[in-house]
């Protein structure tokens, strides 16, 4: 573990956006690799630039000057200029669209130019491209904009990434840590199988309040606790009520208790003990639940503590508001919560106002008629 060495002169920040990162999430495609055209045809709206904008906002009022190096157009320049941040374009994408090659070439140029930090917006695929281009020779930090983020190189929210950068530009010495780059086979992921692979490590500023932990893998070992928890949840289900069943193994245990087929990595719909919708996208969910009494049963991502914004973009801000905050039931074993070591739960929707509304202490169902309260406190 080393400290970030600062050269004399102005802080030099590299900035890259993968414009199509996360585009398949809200339309139920569980990723973006190779499905951009399909996602757009389903009505997907690109959100990577907006998430990058949230990360740059903390830099707008800095008294310390810095130099921003970026890529032409929607890969960085557009957002920077909209915020009034002076920037120098050092790379122009070859074609009308953008590609992983553009990300790699831009990152290589930034490494050669000698950026103090390379800030990029994307998902696990983008992290792989950055790793392929710069390895451990460049200090990096990710802005979370992908569907499924298993890598540990990202801030817990876009704003959190921006706060880390602001602290560095202001002259604070942040230690560097090795953060894992992981990605999964998206084709297998869409079939409900998680095949994660380690690709390497990147050097990131190690402020653990703001930088995401690597997603925990493996099966839940507390089988008896899960069975009791699931039994309690099912026992309390109300008749003639729609139940959105979120992704994850804890919710899968509830579906098993009901005797229903489960979409491990998607969102299903249950009513009166029957499965009436499987692997629904955000638009389908809204159509089915509007005007009906609905409850959402969901869990958090082990190790990270994220509730919304990681792998469950089908639960969009519109869906969450339609369900109602009082109708969200979070289920997790005490061991899963204990693994967070006191860190708060996190929400990272595309609606800052909703993120604020979700803060506070929430009741978590941890067993049969057993609940605890646990904080949700996103870093700003």
Buried (B, 14 or more C-beta within 10 A) or exposed (E): EEEBEEEEEEBBBBBBBBBBBBBBBBBBBBBBBEBBEEBBEBEBEBBBBBBBBBBBBBBEEBEEEBBBBBBBBBBBBBBBEEBEBEBEBBBEBEEEEBBBEBBBBBBBBBBEEEBBBBBBBBBBBBBBBBBBBBEEEBBBBBBBBBBBBBBBBBBBBBBBBBBBBBBBBEEEEBEBBBBBBBBBBBEEBBEBEBEBEEBBBBBBBBBEEBBBBBBEEEEBEBEEBBBBBBBBBBEEBEEEBBBBBBBBBBBBBBBBBBEBEBBBBBBBBBBEEEBEBBBBBBBBBBEBBEEEEBBBBBBBBBBBBBBBBBBBBBBBBBBBBBBEEEBBBBBBBBEBBEBBEEBBBBBBBBBBEBBEBBBEEBEBBBBBEEBBEBEBBBBE
